[in-house]
Amino acid sequence: MNFIHESVSAWRILIQFLLFVFVLVECGQAEVEHFAVCDAGSTGTRLYIFAIDIEAGRAKSVFVKKTKPGLSSYAENPAAAIPSLLKLLVEGSKKLPVAIRSKTPLAIFGTAGMRLLPADKQTAIWTAVRNGLLGSAEFPFAGDSLQARTVAGDEEGLWAVLTANFLAGRMSHDLLSLGKGPPLGLMDLGGSSTQIAIPAGRAAKKGEKLDADAVVHSYLGFGMTYIRETVRKTAKGGVDAGCYMKGYPIEGTKLLGTGDAKACRVIIRELVTQHSHQCQTSPEAERPCLGDLAHDPSVVDTFINGHVDFYAVAGLTYVVDFVRWWLELNPGVAGQSFLKSYPRPSLSELQEAVGSMCAGDYAPVMDRTADENGHHPFTALDNAPFRCFQANYILVLLGTMYGFGRDGRSITYLLDVDGEDLEWPLGALLHQRARASSEEL
């Protein structure tokens, strides 16, 4: 894989960082390491604090919480990001014993929202973050091992698939296959980008490294928020009204949503196909290009529609689970086969369910979303109006751009394994820990 080239000095900092990582706590005979990681995404920054039991090969998050907006929103005033970020860090640190807080390392990794900013804007934000945190007497973690940087999309994708295989019991903490079946692939969808990661087939063999020769593709600018906003800006005469549930007042217009899922997919497919073609034919375009895997028979036949099962996480599950929630509230509509097969529906079942959901009235959804006791657990009022669009984008993404068959059942939509989030921060820690250990050998 082609990661961003890092300087020798950066690797020295990484190794120094991981020398401070070993915060060992006696818990019976267990060796426990504590880490803090911030996922600085496009919509907000989520802090994870992990305790990793090395002997048992288990990880437990002792704190998870998000603050909004994302760091990239502070491009014009980076220092303004510090108060809410520091407040989050202080709150999270209280879940650790006082004696180890100042020894616990913190990494703040920016993802697609930061990658979309010019390099000078990114530098200004990270400089403000480091100065603001390290200059505060309230900063609770190990200052000499603080990492704050933008990560490459393929790093993010690899880390996510490592998390999935570790939590599913197919990989050890040192990234070695446990030989308990084929490794899992992973797909992630955020607001600004989407990723797919597929371990090499040989990773099914015990002792093989899960991160070796994995196929990891990250597509910046193909997140569900970015694509929706692009369609909205380019749509003429309200042709995208079908992408919104019936009766929803489309922002900036006098139009109401019509809930025509099929027409919505036509618009989305035309846009992403056009962008994919431009990427593949332009020598200046940033690779990889969305749609490349669907045109690679070795990937489609062996992995996509072969013997690899995939976890679909983050936005993919937030949206598809919303479809489940809506159908359960409307038992008489088409799409009940989707409910029976969830969380492993086929794309054809998902498509039927999405058609029914989009054609439904938006007013009841708005009322329930405003109700603390009746809302979908992963959907707030700022996102509920867009679930129809997002669901149709997912159908185009998985079917047209990745090449999944309509009737296959290799995709499982889920957010956690035994209560632990299927997110990349845990994989980031495991990967950096393993890399630093190998450098020390």
C-alpha positions as a printed Julia matrix, in Angstrom:
441×3 Matrix{Float64}:
   0.0     0.0     0.0
   1.03    3.53   -0.65
   1.02    5.42    2.61
   2.07    9.05    2.93
   5.85    9.04    3.17
   6.96    9.98    6.64
  10.33   11.44    7.5
  12.87    9.73    9.7
  12.21   12.29   12.41
   8.51   11.47   12.32
   9.28    7.81   12.91
  11.51    8.75   15.82
   8.66   10.72   17.32
   6.36    7.74   16.79
   8.75    5.38   18.55
   9.19    7.84   21.4
   5.44    8.08   21.58
   5.05    4.35   21.95
   7.78    4.15   24.58
   5.45    6.19   26.73
   2.5     4.0    25.76
   3.2     1.29   28.31
   1.12    2.41   31.22
   1.08   -0.88   33.07
  -1.48   -1.58   35.75
  -1.56   -4.7    37.86
  -5.0    -6.26   37.51
  -4.51   -9.76   38.84
  -1.92  -11.13   36.45
  -3.11   -9.02   33.52
  -0.94   -6.48   31.75
  -3.1    -3.52   30.78
  -2.16   -0.61   28.55
  -4.16    2.61   28.35
  -4.43    4.86   25.31
  -6.43    7.93   24.32
  -7.31    8.61   20.69
  -9.36   11.39   19.11
 -11.11   10.7    15.83
 -11.16   14.26   14.45
 -13.74   13.78   11.71
 -15.57   16.21    9.47
 -18.6    16.55   11.76
 -16.96   16.38   15.16
 -14.17   15.01   17.35
 -14.79   11.78   19.24
 -12.51   10.79   22.12
 -11.85    7.13   22.82
  -9.97    5.92   25.89
  -9.0     2.25   25.67
  -7.71   -0.32   28.1
  -6.0    -3.21   26.29
  -5.5    -6.49   28.15
  -2.45   -7.9    26.37
  -2.58  -11.36   27.94
  -6.26  -11.91   27.21
  -6.13  -10.2    23.8
  -9.08   -7.98   24.6
  -9.76   -4.26   24.37
 -12.29   -2.23   26.29
 -13.27    1.38   25.78
 -13.64    3.1    29.14
 -14.8     6.4    27.63
 -16.34    7.43   24.29
 -17.81   10.87   23.62
 -18.05   13.34   20.74
 -17.88   17.11   20.61
 -19.08   19.19   17.65
 -18.19   20.7    15.23
 -15.14   19.07   13.62
 -11.66   20.6    13.82
 -11.79   21.4    10.11
 -14.62   23.85   10.87
 -12.1    26.08   12.67
  -9.94   26.72    9.6
 -10.38   30.5     9.89
  -9.91   30.61   13.66
  -7.95   27.52   14.83
  -7.53   28.69   18.42
 -11.31   28.6    18.87
 -11.19   24.8    18.66
  -9.3    24.44   21.94
 -11.95   25.09   24.67
 -14.41   22.37   23.6
 -11.6    19.92   22.8
  -9.89   20.49   26.14
 -13.19   20.11   27.96
 -13.7    16.74   26.27
 -10.19   15.56   27.18
 -10.56   16.58   30.81
 -13.9    14.82   31.07
 -12.54   11.63   29.54
  -9.41   11.58   31.7
 -11.56   11.31   34.81
 -12.32    7.73   33.8
  -8.66    6.87   34.5
  -6.95    6.62   37.89
  -5.27    9.91   38.79
  -1.85    8.24   38.96
  -1.82    7.27   35.27
  -3.56   10.2    33.58
  -0.39   12.2    32.92
   1.34    9.05   31.62
  -1.39    8.09   29.18
  -0.54    8.99   25.56
  -2.96   10.92   23.37
  -3.19   10.86   19.58
  -5.48   13.25   17.68
  -5.93   12.08   14.1
  -7.75   14.19   11.52
  -9.57   12.4     8.72
 -11.44   13.43    5.57
 -12.59   16.84    6.79
  -8.99   17.82    7.39
  -7.76   16.2     4.17
 -10.1    18.45    2.21
  -8.41   21.57    3.59
  -5.35   23.2     1.98
  -2.06   22.16    3.58
  -1.49   25.55    5.19
  -4.9    25.47    6.85
  -4.2    22.0     8.21
  -0.84   23.14    9.58
  -2.41   26.14   11.28
  -5.03   23.97   12.99
  -2.54   21.38   14.22
  -0.17   24.08   15.47
  -3.02   25.7    17.41
  -4.09   22.34   18.83
  -0.6    21.46   20.06
   0.09   24.9    21.48
  -3.34   25.25   23.02
  -3.33   21.85   24.72
   0.28   21.76   25.86
   0.06   25.35   27.07
  -2.9    24.59   29.31
  -2.46   23.53   32.92
  -5.67   21.51   32.52
  -4.26   19.2    29.82
  -4.54   15.79   31.5
  -2.48   13.44   29.31
   1.2    12.83   28.51
   2.36   16.01   26.8
   5.69   14.66   25.55
   3.97   11.93   23.51
   1.13   13.98   22.0
   0.43   13.25   18.34
  -1.75   15.61   16.31
  -1.84   15.17   12.54
  -3.92   14.45    9.48
  -3.94   10.78    8.48
  -4.07    9.37    4.98
  -7.26    7.71    3.81
  -5.57    4.36    3.32
  -4.26    4.49    6.89
  -7.8     5.06    8.12
  -9.12    2.16    6.04
  -6.41   -0.24    7.18
  -6.91    0.68   10.82
 -10.65    0.03   10.52
 -10.19   -3.46    9.09
  -7.66   -4.26   11.84
 -10.23   -3.22   14.43
 -12.84   -5.49   12.87
 -10.61   -8.56   12.79
  -9.29   -7.97   16.32
 -12.74   -7.58   17.85
 -14.08  -10.55   15.87
 -11.34  -12.73   17.34
  -9.54  -13.34   14.04
  -6.41  -11.31   14.81
  -4.15  -10.94   17.84
  -3.0    -7.63   19.33
   0.25   -7.93   17.33
  -1.68   -8.07   14.01
  -1.15  -11.82   13.47
  -3.94  -14.01   12.14
  -5.34  -16.48   14.66
  -6.34  -18.82   11.84
 -10.01  -18.81   12.83
 -11.49  -18.4     9.39
 -11.09  -15.98    6.48
 -10.24  -12.43    7.47
 -13.02   -9.88    7.38
 -13.21   -7.02    4.91
 -14.54   -3.67    6.02
 -16.38   -0.74    4.45
 -16.73    2.68    6.05
 -18.78    5.68    4.94
 -18.42    9.13    6.44
 -19.51   12.61    5.54
 -16.56   13.44    3.28
 -15.03   10.12    2.24
 -15.57    6.39    2.0
 -13.16    3.49    2.46
 -13.0    -0.2     1.65
 -10.33   -2.54    3.04
  -9.79   -6.2     2.14
  -7.03   -8.31    3.78
  -4.99  -10.6     1.57
  -6.37  -14.11    1.19
  -3.36  -15.67    2.88
  -4.24  -13.82    6.08
  -6.59  -16.72    6.85
  -3.51  -18.76    7.76
  -2.48  -18.65   11.4
   0.51  -16.41   12.03
   0.18  -14.32    8.86
   0.11  -10.55    9.26
  -3.27   -8.96    8.65
  -1.79   -5.68    7.43
   0.43   -7.25    4.77
  -0.68   -6.62    1.17
  -4.21   -5.63    2.13
  -6.26   -3.87   -0.55
  -7.18   -0.5     0.97
  -8.85    2.21   -1.08
 -10.02    5.55    0.28
 -12.1     7.9    -1.84
 -11.99   11.5    -0.73
 -14.97   13.58   -1.84
 -17.3    10.58   -1.98
 -18.72   10.79    1.53
 -22.5    10.89    1.82
 -22.69   14.54    2.92
 -20.28   15.71    0.23
 -22.15   13.87   -2.53
 -25.57   15.08   -1.35
 -24.4    18.7    -1.27
 -22.87   18.3    -4.74
 -26.13   16.92   -6.13
 -28.12   19.72   -4.47
 -25.85   22.39   -5.97
 -25.95   20.93   -9.47
 -29.59   19.82   -9.61
 -31.69   21.87  -12.02
 -35.41   22.37  -11.69
 -35.69   20.28   -8.55
 -34.82   17.01  -10.25
 -33.42   15.74   -6.95
 -36.78   16.07   -5.16
 -37.09   12.28   -5.37
 -34.13   12.0    -2.99
 -36.19   13.33   -0.08
 -39.14   11.77    1.72
 -42.6    12.97    0.75
 -43.41   16.42    2.05
 -39.94   17.41    3.2
 -39.31   21.12    2.36
 -36.01   21.03    0.45
 -33.64   23.69    1.77
 -33.17   26.76   -0.37
 -36.2    26.01   -2.53
 -39.98   25.99   -2.46
 -39.95   22.34   -3.44
 -41.18   19.39   -1.42
 -39.66   15.92   -1.46
 -41.42   13.38   -3.68
 -39.73   10.22   -2.37
 -38.92    8.65   -5.74
 -36.03    6.37   -4.85
 -35.49    5.01   -8.36
 -35.23    8.5    -9.87
 -32.89    9.5    -7.06
 -30.5     6.64   -7.83
 -30.41    7.66  -11.49
 -29.22   11.15  -10.52
 -26.66    9.86   -8.03
 -25.36    7.21  -10.41
 -24.88    9.76  -13.18
 -22.93   12.07  -10.88
 -20.59    9.52   -9.31
 -20.03    7.74  -12.62
 -19.08   11.06  -14.21
 -16.69   11.89  -11.38
 -15.21    8.4   -11.53
 -14.63    8.71  -15.29
 -13.0    12.11  -14.86
 -10.7    10.7   -12.21
  -9.69    7.69  -14.28
  -9.01    9.73  -17.43
  -7.23   12.71  -15.85
  -3.47   12.38  -15.27
  -3.7    15.02  -12.52
  -6.48   13.29  -10.57
  -5.77   11.83   -7.16
  -5.85    8.04   -7.19
  -7.51    5.68   -6.44
 -10.69    6.46   -8.35
 -14.08    5.3    -7.08
 -15.34    2.52   -9.33
 -11.92    1.01   -9.97
 -12.63   -2.16   -7.98
 -15.81   -2.94   -9.94
 -13.67   -3.1   -13.11
 -11.06   -5.42  -11.58
 -12.22   -9.04  -12.09
  -9.64  -10.39   -9.65
 -11.08   -8.24   -6.86
 -14.77   -8.68   -7.74
 -14.61  -12.44   -8.28
 -12.27  -13.25   -5.39
 -13.32  -10.77   -2.75
 -16.44   -8.73   -3.51
 -18.54  -11.69   -4.65
 -16.17  -14.4    -3.46
 -15.3   -15.79   -0.04
 -14.8   -12.62    2.01
 -17.43  -11.37    4.41
 -17.63   -7.63    5.01
 -18.58   -5.49    7.96
 -20.28   -2.26    6.89
 -19.81    0.32    9.63
 -20.26    3.98   10.55
 -22.53    5.83    8.09
 -23.41    2.65    6.21
 -25.01    1.18    9.31
 -26.44    4.45   10.63
 -28.42    4.79    7.41
 -29.39    1.17    6.81
 -30.45    0.79   10.44
 -32.66    3.87    9.98
 -34.39    2.0     7.15
 -34.95   -0.9     9.58
 -36.36    1.48   12.2
 -38.77    3.06    9.72
 -40.01   -0.29    8.4
 -40.72   -1.55   11.92
 -42.92    1.52   12.42
 -44.71    0.82    9.13
 -45.31   -2.95    9.05
 -47.78   -2.92    6.16
 -45.41   -1.61    3.46
 -43.2    -3.49    1.0
 -39.77   -4.47    2.25
 -40.59   -6.9     5.07
 -38.07   -9.43    3.7
 -35.41   -6.85    4.51
 -36.45   -6.93    8.17
 -36.24  -10.72    8.29
 -32.7   -10.75    6.89
 -31.3    -7.69    8.71
 -28.41   -7.16    9.52
 -27.37   -9.2     6.42
 -29.87   -8.15    3.75
 -29.19   -8.5     0.06
 -28.99   -5.33   -2.01
 -32.27   -6.24   -3.7
 -33.98   -6.46   -0.31
 -32.42   -3.21    0.79
 -33.53   -1.52   -2.44
 -37.16   -2.55   -1.92
 -37.06   -1.31    1.67
 -35.5     2.0     0.67
 -38.21    2.51   -1.94
 -40.89    2.19    0.72
 -39.09    4.39    3.22
 -38.47    7.22    0.74
 -42.1     7.13   -0.38
 -43.27    7.62    3.19
 -44.33   10.96    4.66
 -41.58   12.94    6.33
 -43.8    14.62    8.98
 -44.1    11.53   11.25
 -40.33   11.0    11.0
 -39.72   14.59   12.08
 -42.1    14.22   15.02
 -40.52   10.99   16.2
 -36.99   12.31   15.73
 -37.86   15.25   17.98
 -39.14   12.83   20.63
 -36.43   11.62   23.01
 -38.23    8.33   23.52
 -39.23    7.67   19.92
 -36.28    8.7    17.76
 -33.9     6.45   15.88
 -30.81    6.08   18.1
 -28.35    7.19   15.4
 -30.39    9.93   13.76
 -30.97   13.51   14.9
 -33.02   16.28   13.31
 -29.96   17.54   11.43
 -29.69   14.22    9.58
 -33.19   12.73    9.4
 -34.19   14.71    6.27
 -31.29   13.18    4.32
 -31.69    9.49    5.11
 -33.55    8.85    1.84
 -30.73   10.34   -0.22
 -28.08    8.57    1.83
 -29.76    5.17    1.5
 -29.93    5.51   -2.28
 -26.3     6.6    -2.41
 -25.36    3.46   -0.47
 -27.17    1.32   -3.05
 -25.24    2.99   -5.87
 -21.97    2.81   -3.97
 -22.2    -0.88   -3.13
 -23.79   -2.1    -6.33
 -22.46    0.1    -9.13
 -19.17    1.38   -7.75
 -17.97   -1.63   -5.71
 -19.62   -4.36   -7.76
 -21.54   -6.3    -5.1
 -24.21   -8.59   -6.55
 -27.89   -7.86   -5.92
 -28.63  -11.17   -4.2
 -25.46  -11.83   -2.21
 -25.34  -11.76    1.59
 -21.7   -11.05    2.32
 -22.32   -7.67    3.99
 -23.23   -7.34    7.66
 -24.3    -3.91    8.89
 -23.23   -3.34   12.47
 -21.58   -0.8    14.74
 -19.98   -2.9    17.45
 -18.77   -6.32   18.52
 -19.64   -7.21   22.11
 -20.21   -3.55   22.88
 -16.95   -2.23   21.36
 -17.22    0.21   18.46
 -16.14   -0.99   15.03
 -14.19    2.2    14.41
 -10.6     2.76   13.29
  -9.08    4.3    16.5
  -8.49    0.89   18.12
  -6.87   -0.4    14.93
  -4.67    2.71   14.84
  -3.31    1.92   18.28
  -2.71   -1.74   17.46
  -1.0    -0.86   14.18
   1.31    1.79   15.63
   2.11   -0.39   18.6
   3.1    -3.28   16.31
   5.13   -1.05   14.0
   7.05    0.49   16.89
   7.73   -2.93   18.37
   9.17   -4.14   15.07
  11.36   -1.03   14.82
  12.79   -1.78   18.23
  13.77   -5.35   17.31
